[in-house]
Amino acid sequence: MTWLHKATNEIARERLTFILVQDRSQLSPAVMEQMKEELVAVIGKYFDIDKTQIQLSVERQAGRQVVETSIPINGLRHL
């Protein structure tokens, strides 16, 4: 498997995950993307983050919706 093929598989998996999250949360793609961008803007003020690896999910747990994020941090920003 070449690096190009692997990257394509990863991109397809991320897109499918994003679509499933949208469907479960009943949020439009535009709202999900806006939420992701706003989280990146706030957290990016304080940390150097890897924007390509951010994961955002909205799930139902214990009868209510929960937003979970995974934002890889490369280091602190010097303010």
Stockholm file with secondary structure:
# STOCKHOLM 1.0

chainA/1-79         MTWLHKATNEIARERLTFILVQDRSQLSPAVMEQMKEELVAVIGKYFDIDKTQIQLSVERQAGRQVVETSIPINGLRHL
#=GR chainA/1-79 SS CCHHHHHHHHHHHHHHHHHHHHHHHTCCHHHHHHHHHHHHHHHHTTEEECGGGCEEEEEEETTEEEEEEECCEEEECCC
#=GC SS_cons        CCHHHHHHHHHHHHHHHHHHHHHHHTCCHHHHHHHHHHHHHHHHTTEEECGGGCEEEEEEETTEEEEEEECCEEEECCC
//
